[in-house]
Amino acid sequence: MIETFQNIFKIPELKKRVIFTLLMLGVYRIGSHIPVPGIDSQALAEFFTRASGTILGFFDMFSGGALKRLTIFALGIMPYISASIILQLLTVVIPALERLSKEGEAGRKKITQYTRYGTVILSIIQGLGISYGLEHMKSPTGAPVVPDGGWSFRLLGMITLTAGTAFIMWLGEQITEKGIGNGISLIIFAGIVASMPDAIAQTIQSVKSGDLNLIFVVFLVLIMVGIVGIIIYVERGQRKIPVQYAKRIIGRKVYGGQNTHIPLKINTAGVIPVIFASSIIMFPATIASFYNNRITQAIASGLAPGSILYEMLYIIFIVFFCYFYTAIIFNPLDLAENMKKYGGFIPGIRPGKRTSEYIDRVLTRITLVGAIYLSAVSVLPDFLIRYANVPFYFGGTALLIVVGVAMDTASQIESHLLTRHYEGFLKKGRMHGRRG
């Protein structure tokens, strides 16, 4: 492993990409500590302590703590993710976008441009909403989060937050083009990892104060390592459907006649179902946190992470969005038609509609396995938080993202190393990162 990291810096191009990526992530982390003007930081921190179980706490995790401090990067990359998901959903229902998505590189650039516009629009709406909402927020001690409100603060906050998100989007694109890995994913990764030292420090402090037993902490670390192993195993897991191509004679040449397979990922939808499910369930709790009366507090308590109602709804939504998102990004009918067009067929299955039905049936079964896996990994940390007073980063959405992005980045670095005849991270086989 040490030799592999040394080999990275022996390749000038790879060395340049790695250093560029680290510098851009450093710029992102610096921006995460520049506050928006006009905010009482202490009152805001007290408010977020109370709102840790709402969607605000969830978004704060993706922004690496920038939302809690209300810095210029407080919105994080979530508007970009939302815009990307909206564009994917619209591609299914709008024929013009569907045709555009099939036009290759030119179509991809056009959709990326629409995604940028959507990101700016969502950032303006969210920035204005947050600025307006901050004026009505008070800390538990009654101190206003915004001492001097009004339209001057709202417009300043909206412009600052929108510019911050646009800059993060640009950073992500630069990392993707000139660095290593997917830039947007690495920015989310950096935000989550940056908060982990605080979680570890809290755990150590809890051990010193006697709130947590050292043996219990060791047991939790082993659980975390086990969860990481399960995530790696499932994210790399595939159901391979064998495919044969018939021989075709064109002129004096023979084409086809080869055997291959269709790799269907067990977790085709990735971490998107978890993000969707968390956002939907936490939304009512977030609204309720703005009002201090008995009914709203009961709603917020009933939908808090770790409660029975929350966990049941969480699992139901994760399963639903696993199937929903998989159906959007994977079309068995198109795959079957392309196979038939080039003379491919699944042994024992007739080409065309029968092939489509078979692929759909297999995909439905493995998606259920992926949904159960996502539900188990996501629900476990909630119980640890509620009943064992353990920091969030011992599992769940954060760990899913961290492990997945690490696998993708390691896979890209390994590709550069193997291309230049260096050993990769695994000497007995190539690492395969996630797709999608």
PyMOL commands that set and color helices and strands:
alter all, ss='L'
color gray80, all
select helices_A, chain A and resi 2-8+12-31+41-50+55-62+66-69+78-93+95-101+105-135+151-178+183-209+214-236+272-289+294-302+308-329+332-341+353-388+392-394+396-419
alter helices_A, ss='H'
color red, helices_A
select strands_A, chain A and resi 238-245+248-250+253-255+259-265+344-345
alter strands_A, ss='S'
color yellow, strands_A
deselect
rebuild
show_as cartoon
